[in-house]
């Protein structure tokens, strides 16, 4: 209960523009949010950028948080930032494909250093973005199935099914 009161006090401070409160909020959630972004993107630089974008959005949007689960609200913002990133990446990919025919280069893609990339990350990258996200929301952000369903505006049964199928696929990939 004291933890919830402390969080309420910090959020109230953020809403009033107190820089110290924002600093406390960053300290509380930066690690989990960075980990969430990193597991979804597999890229440290992109994860740093997305985390920076998140805290800018929090400064802009903290006033819209009224009550309920702050973490649920926070990870909805995190999820929206990740989806914006995916959309931008998709647009960029289409532009690059359009340019590909005109550019003739023999530059090969850099190979991932197998020592630097853990096996789980490699297998997570093989999942589609939607499945990867629900698994990360459930197990990395520790959101409940109900919170995930609410964030994604889908029935809880759909969320449960996606997580179950995603975990099954991830297990199969890890066993190969």
Secondary structure, DSSP 8 states (H G I E B T S, - for coil): -HHHHHHHHHHHHHHTT-HHHHHHHHHHHHHHHHHHHHHHH--HHHHHHHHHHHHHHHHHHGGG--SS-HHHHHHHHHHHHHHHHHHHHHHHHHHHHHHHTT-----------TTTS-HHHHHHTTS-HHHHHHHHHHHTS---HHHHHHHHTS-HHHHHHHHHHHHHHHHHHHH-
